[in-house]
Amino acid sequence: MKHDPRWCDSELLETKPDGSEVIFMKAAKPVIPIVSRRQMICQITSLRNYGGEGRHLNIATSVEHPSKPIPSGMMAEVRATLECVGILCEKNPNGAGTRLTEIKCIDLGGSIPGKVISAATDKQGKAMYEIFTILVEKRQKGEIWNNKQRKL
């Protein structure tokens, strides 16, 4: 997840027979002492040319994995739940460029102060722009979304 600044640590746990991947991710520890670090395990499926040429859809949801039990104890990391995520990347129908549509529902788990939630929400748009910019650069260099690298 080097392209996503929200996740500082990630690990591919398994590749399923259908090509989907099970990934363990940890978010950076918030600077607020009373907020625990979040982690999640999700299964991600990538559908290339979904619904038309050049439309790529990524869908994901939380799963559990025997290699990563849910942490417990005082100040332990909190397991977030990714109810569902859908990310559609396609050519911009209104002109040049690419359009990215993301729909997600995430339960961060634990207790989080309202000010922290507000600050994270404000930064979300900037983070998505950074991610998208990195993805576009990698695509232009041929580093990602190369059908020869991964078949579905």
Backbone as CSV, one residue per row, in Angstrom:
resi,resn,N_x,N_y,N_z,CA_x,CA_y,CA_z,C_x,C_y,C_z
1,MET,0.827,-1.187,0.000,0.000,0.000,0.000,0.871,1.251,0.000
2,LYS,1.973,1.193,-0.668,2.880,2.339,-0.702,2.229,3.550,-1.357
3,HIS,1.199,3.327,-2.173,0.529,4.434,-2.842,-0.484,5.129,-1.939
4,ASP,-0.791,4.569,-0.756,-1.820,5.119,0.121,-1.200,5.570,1.441
5,PRO,-1.097,6.899,1.660,-0.448,7.400,2.867,-1.214,7.120,4.155
6,ARG,-2.461,6.657,4.068,-3.236,6.365,5.274,-2.793,5.070,5.949
7,TRP,-2.102,4.206,5.219,-1.688,2.908,5.758,-0.166,2.844,5.796
8,CYS,0.396,2.681,6.994,1.856,2.691,7.119,2.439,1.287,7.102
9,ASP,1.594,0.291,7.217,2.098,-1.074,7.271,1.048,-1.987,6.647
10,SER,1.423,-2.787,5.690,0.482,-3.715,5.078,1.197,-5.014,4.723
11,GLU,0.407,-6.068,4.615,0.977,-7.383,4.336,-0.035,-8.210,3.551
12,LEU,0.404,-8.795,2.460,-0.442,-9.706,1.697,-0.461,-11.037,2.445
13,LEU,-1.648,-11.448,2.901,-1.761,-12.683,3.668,-2.066,-13.892,2.794
14,GLU,-2.827,-13.646,1.731,-3.269,-14.783,0.927,-3.806,-14.293,-0.420
15,THR,-3.589,-15.086,-1.449,-4.236,-14.865,-2.739,-5.199,-16.025,-2.939
16,LYS,-6.472,-15.704,-3.086,-7.520,-16.724,-3.216,-7.535,-17.294,-4.636
17,PRO,-8.118,-18.477,-4.819,-8.199,-19.080,-6.160,-8.893,-18.191,-7.194
18,ASP,-9.820,-17.322,-6.749,-10.519,-16.444,-7.684,-9.716,-15.188,-8.030
19,GLY,-8.494,-15.067,-7.476,-7.635,-13.921,-7.763,-7.752,-12.796,-6.757
20,SER,-8.733,-12.864,-5.854,-8.847,-11.818,-4.837,-7.714,-11.981,-3.827
21,GLU,-7.418,-10.896,-3.143,-6.303,-10.896,-2.196,-6.788,-10.537,-0.797
22,VAL,-6.223,-11.198,0.196,-6.501,-10.887,1.591,-5.302,-10.100,2.110
23,ILE,-5.571,-8.876,2.557,-4.506,-7.957,2.953,-4.712,-7.490,4.388
24,PHE,-3.642,-7.496,5.164,-3.633,-6.965,6.532,-3.019,-5.578,6.474
25,MET,-3.697,-4.595,7.069,-3.213,-3.212,7.018,-3.292,-2.575,8.396
26,LYS,-2.328,-1.696,8.668,-2.332,-0.914,9.903,-2.253,0.566,9.545
27,ALA,-3.056,1.351,10.242,-2.989,2.801,10.074,-1.901,3.342,10.997
28,ALA,-1.405,4.514,10.676,-0.413,5.157,11.539,-1.036,5.432,12.907
29,LYS,-0.242,5.371,13.939,-0.723,5.680,15.293,-1.058,7.162,15.358
30,PRO,-2.307,7.489,15.738,-2.665,8.902,15.871,-1.803,9.584,16.941
31,VAL,-1.591,10.875,16.776,-0.780,11.615,17.746,-1.533,11.851,19.050
32,ILE,-2.814,11.562,19.069,-3.625,11.722,20.276,-3.442,10.477,21.138
33,PRO,-2.924,10.628,22.356,-2.598,9.459,23.182,-3.764,8.524,23.483
34,ILE,-4.979,9.027,23.563,-6.107,8.180,23.953,-6.722,7.408,22.791
35,VAL,-6.229,7.613,21.587,-6.762,6.912,20.416,-5.782,5.823,19.993
36,SER,-6.276,4.590,19.958,-5.433,3.452,19.585,-5.252,3.373,18.074
37,ARG,-4.174,2.744,17.692,-3.899,2.485,16.280,-4.951,1.519,15.749
38,ARG,-5.354,1.707,14.479,-6.338,0.833,13.849,-5.656,-0.122,12.882
39,GLN,-6.268,-1.295,12.759,-5.823,-2.289,11.792,-7.047,-2.922,11.171
40,MET,-6.873,-3.543,10.031,-7.974,-4.279,9.418,-7.422,-5.348,8.485
41,ILE,-8.259,-6.333,8.260,-7.966,-7.369,7.273,-9.102,-7.315,6.268
42,CYS,-8.757,-7.171,5.004,-9.816,-7.108,4.004,-9.477,-7.991,2.804
43,GLN,-10.538,-8.423,2.161,-10.414,-9.186,0.930,-10.781,-8.247,-0.209
44,ILE,-9.858,-8.082,-1.152,-10.020,-7.138,-2.252,-10.097,-7.903,-3.568
45,THR,-11.098,-7.556,-4.356,-11.253,-8.132,-5.692,-11.153,-7.004,-6.704
46,SER,-10.334,-7.180,-7.718,-10.166,-6.187,-8.779,-10.761,-6.731,-10.070
47,LEU,-11.650,-5.943,-10.653,-12.297,-6.333,-11.901,-11.857,-5.372,-12.987
48,ARG,-11.059,-5.831,-13.909,-10.560,-5.008,-15.001,-11.603,-4.942,-16.119
49,ASN,-11.712,-3.784,-16.749,-12.662,-3.566,-17.841,-14.080,-3.973,-17.436
50,TYR,-14.457,-3.591,-16.221,-15.772,-3.894,-15.675,-16.805,-2.934,-16.273
51,GLY,-17.748,-3.456,-17.003,-18.798,-2.624,-17.584,-18.335,-1.773,-18.748
52,GLY,-17.215,-2.108,-19.339,-16.728,-1.356,-20.489,-15.219,-1.223,-20.467
53,GLU,-14.659,-0.951,-21.617,-13.213,-0.814,-21.778,-12.679,0.311,-20.884
54,GLY,-11.649,0.004,-20.133,-10.983,1.021,-19.323,-11.656,1.354,-18.011
55,ARG,-12.708,0.646,-17.633,-13.368,0.860,-16.340,-12.873,-0.221,-15.387
56,HIS,-12.215,0.191,-14.319,-11.664,-0.757,-13.358,-12.391,-0.594,-12.036
57,LEU,-12.860,-1.706,-11.477,-13.613,-1.693,-10.228,-12.881,-2.527,-9.187
58,ASN,-12.653,-1.944,-8.030,-12.104,-2.665,-6.883,-13.186,-2.719,-5.823
59,ILE,-13.446,-3.904,-5.292,-14.410,-4.056,-4.216,-13.724,-4.778,-3.064
60,ALA,-14.123,-4.428,-1.856,-13.471,-5.018,-0.691,-14.428,-5.100,0.485
61,THR,-14.155,-6.019,1.383,-14.880,-6.158,2.641,-13.952,-6.791,3.667
62,SER,-14.278,-6.622,4.939,-13.450,-7.212,5.999,-13.637,-8.714,6.073
63,VAL,-12.560,-9.375,6.418,-12.565,-10.815,6.683,-11.653,-11.048,7.886
64,GLU,-11.728,-12.215,8.434,-10.775,-12.599,9.480,-9.792,-13.590,8.872
65,HIS,-8.623,-13.694,9.486,-7.596,-14.604,8.983,-6.913,-15.241,10.189
66,PRO,-6.680,-16.551,10.157,-6.092,-17.229,11.313,-4.701,-16.716,11.701
67,SER,-3.979,-16.131,10.768,-2.628,-15.660,11.083,-2.622,-14.323,11.829
68,LYS,-3.778,-13.659,11.905,-3.852,-12.337,12.557,-5.068,-12.296,13.486
69,PRO,-4.948,-12.864,14.690,-6.076,-12.810,15.627,-6.363,-11.368,16.070
70,ILE,-7.595,-11.128,16.496,-7.984,-9.800,16.961,-7.204,-9.481,18.237
71,PRO,-6.519,-8.322,18.287,-5.733,-7.962,19.463,-6.626,-7.717,20.680
72,SER,-6.075,-7.947,21.864,-6.810,-7.674,23.094,-5.839,-7.113,24.124
73,GLY,-6.397,-6.521,25.153,-5.563,-5.976,26.219,-5.545,-4.457,26.219
74,MET,-5.008,-3.919,27.284,-4.924,-2.474,27.460,-4.045,-1.857,26.385
75,MET,-4.538,-0.825,25.711,-3.821,-0.084,24.677,-3.511,-0.925,23.430
76,ALA,-4.244,-2.027,23.262,-4.044,-2.853,22.070,-4.597,-2.124,20.842
77,GLU,-4.084,-2.481,19.681,-4.634,-1.951,18.447,-6.094,-2.381,18.318
78,VAL,-6.896,-1.591,17.626,-8.314,-1.873,17.450,-8.545,-2.362,16.024
79,ARG,-9.306,-3.432,15.887,-9.622,-3.977,14.572,-10.820,-3.214,14.002
80,ALA,-10.601,-2.496,12.944,-11.671,-1.789,12.238,-12.387,-2.779,11.328
81,THR,-13.624,-2.460,10.985,-14.413,-3.315,10.105,-14.751,-2.561,8.831
82,LEU,-14.354,-3.111,7.743,-14.651,-2.557,6.431,-15.922,-3.250,5.944
83,GLU,-17.053,-2.567,6.122,-18.329,-3.175,5.727,-18.335,-3.410,4.222
84,CYS,-18.037,-2.378,3.474,-17.920,-2.515,2.025,-17.205,-1.301,1.449
85,VAL,-16.476,-1.531,0.373,-15.822,-0.454,-0.370,-15.941,-0.783,-1.846
86,GLY,-16.248,0.228,-2.614,-16.252,0.104,-4.064,-15.510,1.294,-4.640
87,ILE,-14.521,1.036,-5.468,-13.747,2.104,-6.106,-13.781,1.860,-7.609
88,LEU,-14.332,2.819,-8.324,-14.441,2.728,-9.772,-13.532,3.774,-10.397
89,CYS,-12.628,3.337,-11.250,-11.713,4.223,-11.966,-12.034,4.103,-13.446
90,GLU,-12.339,5.248,-14.068,-12.743,5.227,-15.468,-12.361,6.527,-16.151
91,LYS,-12.408,6.502,-17.470,-12.147,7.706,-18.249,-13.215,8.739,-17.905
92,ASN,-12.792,9.981,-17.788,-13.716,11.061,-17.485,-14.671,11.255,-18.664
93,PRO,-15.986,11.071,-18.477,-16.920,11.225,-19.585,-17.091,12.691,-20.018
94,ASN,-16.601,13.622,-19.205,-16.751,15.049,-19.498,-15.508,15.671,-20.112
95,GLY,-14.553,14.863,-20.544,-13.355,15.417,-21.157,-12.115,14.634,-20.793
96,ALA,-11.000,15.347,-20.743,-9.712,14.707,-20.466,-9.639,14.236,-19.020
97,GLY,-8.760,13.280,-18.794,-8.498,12.829,-17.438,-9.256,11.576,-17.061
98,THR,-9.227,11.293,-15.777,-9.827,10.088,-15.228,-10.754,10.462,-14.088
99,ARG,-11.835,9.717,-13.954,-12.769,9.945,-12.852,-12.655,8.783,-11.870
100,LEU,-12.542,9.104,-10.604,-12.456,8.107,-9.543,-13.676,8.272,-8.650
101,THR,-14.430,7.204,-8.485,-15.598,7.217,-7.611,-15.358,6.200,-6.514
102,GLU,-15.471,6.629,-5.262,-15.251,5.733,-4.131,-16.455,5.790,-3.210
103,ILE,-16.978,4.624,-2.885,-18.066,4.506,-1.921,-17.579,3.539,-0.852
104,LYS,-17.707,3.950,0.416,-17.212,3.068,1.466,-18.022,3.216,2.735
105,CYS,-18.004,2.169,3.514,-18.641,2.148,4.823,-17.673,1.421,5.754
106,ILE,-17.091,2.169,6.692,-16.082,1.612,7.592,-16.471,1.905,9.032
107,ASP,-16.408,0.887,9.876,-16.582,1.063,11.318,-15.185,1.027,11.917
108,LEU,-14.714,2.177,12.394,-13.353,2.249,12.937,-13.210,1.514,14.259
109,GLY,-14.293,1.155,14.889,-14.242,0.418,16.145,-13.721,1.270,17.292
110,GLY,-13.889,0.789,18.495,-13.382,1.501,19.659,-14.072,2.836,19.869
111,SER,-13.423,3.681,20.615,-13.958,5.004,20.938,-13.040,6.066,20.347
112,ILE,-13.633,6.986,19.575,-12.845,8.040,18.947,-13.521,9.379,19.233
113,PRO,-12.786,10.358,19.779,-13.374,11.671,20.040,-13.866,12.338,18.757
114,GLY,-14.961,13.100,18.862,-15.571,13.773,17.717,-14.615,14.666,16.956
115,LYS,-13.721,15.363,17.640,-12.767,16.251,16.964,-11.815,15.467,16.075
116,VAL,-11.462,14.280,16.490,-10.574,13.432,15.681,-11.299,13.012,14.406
117,ILE,-12.555,12.632,14.531,-13.337,12.236,13.370,-13.471,13.400,12.388
118,SER,-13.754,14.598,12.902,-13.876,15.783,12.035,-12.575,16.068,11.300
119,ALA,-11.456,15.991,12.009,-10.150,16.262,11.383,-9.854,15.234,10.297
120,ALA,-10.148,13.965,10.560,-9.894,12.909,9.575,-10.773,13.098,8.346
121,THR,-12.012,13.485,8.542,-12.930,13.704,7.427,-12.436,14.842,6.544
122,ASP,-11.935,15.909,7.157,-11.417,17.045,6.393,-10.215,16.647,5.540
123,LYS,-9.396,15.739,6.050,-8.179,15.329,5.336,-8.450,14.260,4.277
124,GLN,-9.629,13.645,4.319,-9.944,12.532,3.421,-9.793,12.912,1.953
125,GLY,-10.351,14.061,1.567,-10.280,14.483,0.166,-8.854,14.672,-0.301
126,LYS,-8.029,15.289,0.526,-6.621,15.495,0.171,-5.899,14.161,0.018
127,ALA,-6.183,13.237,0.932,-5.524,11.928,0.865,-5.919,11.189,-0.407
128,MET,-7.210,11.231,-0.764,-7.653,10.553,-1.983,-7.018,11.181,-3.223
129,TYR,-6.864,12.505,-3.225,-6.216,13.170,-4.355,-4.760,12.704,-4.476
130,GLU,-4.055,12.620,-3.333,-2.659,12.154,-3.349,-2.576,10.725,-3.879
131,ILE,-3.473,9.862,-3.413,-3.484,8.467,-3.857,-3.731,8.398,-5.361
132,PHE,-4.730,9.131,-5.814,-5.077,9.120,-7.225,-3.916,9.610,-8.079
133,THR,-3.241,10.677,-7.644,-2.103,11.223,-8.383,-0.996,10.176,-8.504
134,ILE,-0.703,9.477,-7.424,0.328,8.438,-7.441,-0.081,7.303,-8.378
135,LEU,-1.362,6.888,-8.310,-1.837,5.809,-9.179,-1.731,6.185,-10.652
136,VAL,-2.104,7.416,-10.982,-2.014,7.866,-12.374,-0.561,7.853,-12.844
137,GLU,0.352,8.338,-11.999,1.771,8.339,-12.366,2.278,6.923,-12.593
138,LYS,1.899,5.998,-11.707,2.335,4.608,-11.849,1.740,3.977,-13.104
139,ARG,0.507,4.311,-13.424,-0.129,3.777,-14.624,0.576,4.297,-15.870
140,GLN,0.920,5.573,-15.877,1.608,6.152,-17.026,2.982,5.524,-17.233
141,LYS,3.607,5.088,-16.161,4.916,4.430,-16.251,4.767,2.936,-16.544
142,GLY,3.531,2.438,-16.575,3.294,1.020,-16.841,3.540,0.135,-15.639
143,GLU,3.558,0.720,-14.429,3.847,-0.060,-13.223,2.610,-0.753,-12.659
144,ILE,1.414,-0.274,-12.981,0.186,-0.904,-12.492,-0.823,-0.996,-13.619
145,TRP,-1.861,-1.825,-13.382,-2.949,-2.048,-14.319,-2.455,-2.553,-15.656
146,ASN,-1.455,-3.356,-15.576,-0.935,-4.004,-16.769,-1.543,-5.399,-16.797
147,ASN,-2.386,-5.674,-17.775,-3.076,-6.952,-17.839,-2.128,-8.143,-17.916
148,LYS,-0.889,-7.924,-18.331,0.083,-9.010,-18.370,0.547,-9.388,-16.968
149,GLN,0.458,-8.437,-16.005,0.919,-8.690,-14.647,-0.076,-9.527,-13.865
150,ARG,-1.380,-9.337,-14.130,-2.372,-10.037,-13.329,-3.586,-10.359,-14.171
151,LYS,-3.924,-11.622,-14.210,-5.097,-12.041,-14.967,-6.232,-12.333,-14.011
152,LEU,-7.433,-11.909,-14.374,-8.610,-12.186,-13.553,-9.518,-13.169,-14.248
